[in-house]
Amino acid sequence: MARVQPVLTPSELDLVDQMAELTRSKRTDVIKSALAVSHWFVRQALVGATVVARRPTGEEVALETPELAALEAKGNRLSPEELGLLAKQLASAADPVAAARIKERLTRGFYGV
């Protein structure tokens, strides 16, 4: 049986080496685990599942497939009045983190995502 070796960039190889050192495991085990996680994530995305991700700010966000988001989007669109209120809040927001949240809410409300 032929062995398939993934093509990794030098920075990816460094990350594999660091993870192997941290977990005290073999490089091949680190790569197998990464492939298993990648496979799981793709499988979840294809079946329309919701995957929760954490932003650098610590906020958790639900990632969804386009098909699932399109089905739910019909009830998530904001009215022009609601969009206008969000735009005013965005214009008056002093905190960059709050402004980013309002901007994302405005975008999601506009597209119904």
N, C-alpha and C positions, 0 to 999 in steps of 0.2 A: 504494500500500500504506500503510495507516494505521500510525502509530508508536504503540506502547504504552509509556506512561511509568509506571514503578512509583511508587506512593504511598509516600513516605518521610517519616518524622518529622524534625523539626529535628535531633535528635541523630544520626539515621542519615545525614542530609545532611552533617553535620559530619564523621562518620567517612569518608564517601565522599571528601570534600574532602581530608582528611588522608591517606588512602591514595593518592589521585591525586597529591598533592604528594610523598609518599615515593617512589612508583614512577615519578614524572615521566611520568604517562600521563593520558589524558583521563578525565573523570568517567564517560563512557559505557562506556569499557573496564573501569573498576573495577566498575561495576554488572554488565556482561556476565560478568566473571570470577566475581563473587559468585553470580550466577544459575547459572553452570556448576557451581560447587562444590556449591551447594544441590541442583541436579538430580542430580549424581553421588551425593550422600549419600542422597537419597530413593530413587534407583534401587538402591543397595546395600542399603538397609533393606528394600525390597520383595522382593528376590530372596533374602533370608535370609542375606546376607553378614555377616561380622563386621567391624565398624569399630573401629579402635583410637583411643581418645581419651586425652589427657593431662590429668591433674588439676592444680590449682594447686600441689600438693605435688611434682609431677614424676612421680608414679606413673602408669603406663600402664594403662588399663582397656579391656577389650573390650566394646563395645556390640553387642547382638544384637537381632534382631527377636523379638517375643513368640513367634512360631511356632517359630523355631529354639530358643529358650530352653526352650520347653515340651517339645520332643523330647528335649533333653539333660537336662532337669530330673529325669527318672526316676532317673538315676544320681547326682545331685548333692545329694539330700536327706540331711541329717545325722540320725543317730539321736538319741533323747532324751538319751542319755549324752553324746554329743559336743556337743550343744547346751548341756547343763549345764556341761560343762568350759569352753566358750567364755563362758558367762555368768559363771562364777567369774573367768576371766581378765579380762573386761570390768570386773567390780567391783573388781579389784585393780590395774587399769592406772592408772599415774600420768601417763603421757605422753598428751596429747590426740590426737596423731596416731595413736599405737598404739591408743588406745581407739576412734577412728573406724574404723580398719581391722578391729578385732575386731567392732565393732557391724555393719559391713557384711557381714563373713563370717557372723556369726550370723543376720542377716536372710536372706542368700542361702541359707544352709543350712536355715533353717526352711521357706522357700518352694520350695527346690530349684532355684533359679535360678543 
